[in-house]
Amino acid sequence: MGKRSLGEFELLVLLAIVRLGDEDAYAVTIVDEIVERTGREVRRAAVYTTLQRLEAKGLVSTWLGVPRAERGGKARRNVRVEPVGMEAIREAQSALQSMWGDLPALGGASWAASVGPRSGRGGSYASRSGRIDART
């Protein structure tokens, strides 16, 4: 597979599906998984739209499960990540790990020192000693 670009939310949805497994991955549980793990507000409509987009890209497939009495006789639409979707997840993981590389943890003087002076307007930067100085 060639390089496929995944948006952040697409990646979160794919990862939620993988974590949940084929039998338990459907829109409601995907929303719950993302909310539980990230703390962000997620609308079910956003998940439905993203699932449609991922299915159009061939990264996931969906199917109707068995109708359930607790759902008023309706079947839920289950989701599975296809092999090409797993490859897209691996590519995203590799790209993110490459970007993080050997960067220190965010925050503090060690972070500022590692990224060097900022260009642009105002702000502050870390001197080579790691001390944060106001920019003039």
Sequence and secondary structure as in RCSB ss.txt:
>XXXX:A:sequence
MGKRSLGEFELLVLLAIVRLGDEDAYAVTIVDEIVERTGREVRRAAVYTTLQRLEAKGLVSTWLGVPRAERGGKA
RRNVRVEPVGMEAIREAQSALQSMWGDLPALGGASWAASVGPRSGRGGSYASRSGRIDART
>XXXX:A:secstr
       HHHHHHHHHHHHH TTT SHHHHHHHHHHHH     HHHHHHHHHHHHHTTSEEEEE   BGGGTTB 
 EEEEE HHHHHHHHHHHHHHHHHHTT   SSHHHHHHHH    SSS EEE TTS EEE  
